[in-house]
Amino acid sequence: MAAHDTVIPYLKVAAELRNRIDQGVYEVGTQLPSGRVLADELGVARNTVGAAIRVLREEGLVTPVAGRGTVVEARPEAAVESSPEMTALMEKMEALIEKLNSLQDEVKGLDQRLRKLEP
């Protein structure tokens, strides 16, 4: 992931899985592929997939079913990502992440300058 990529990896994975559910790749009532399969397919860690699935569970898109894994549920009418409040919150979060990345670059530059000054 690039140093200035402002999308948190698990949110990127959640968006991809949400898109697949919306497009019918994973239909309501069907089981999602295993975390290992999704991690390999998406090129991320299994923990990242787990965090993404927790987001989808909180949105009501999926639910864990004993003995079956994670199953796709009907999408709620008022989807979380389409609410104006969530959109505004995501925009604020992305701006904060951008600022944080900038500050990290500044600190790195100051650290390099300091190391040159040290005997």
ABEGO torsion letter per residue (X at the ends): XBAABABBAAAAAAAAAAAAAAAGABBBGBBBBBAAAAAAAAGBBAAAAAAAAAAAAAAGABBBBBGAEBBBBBBBABBAAABAAAAAAAAAAAAAAAAAAAAAAAAAAAAAAAAAABX
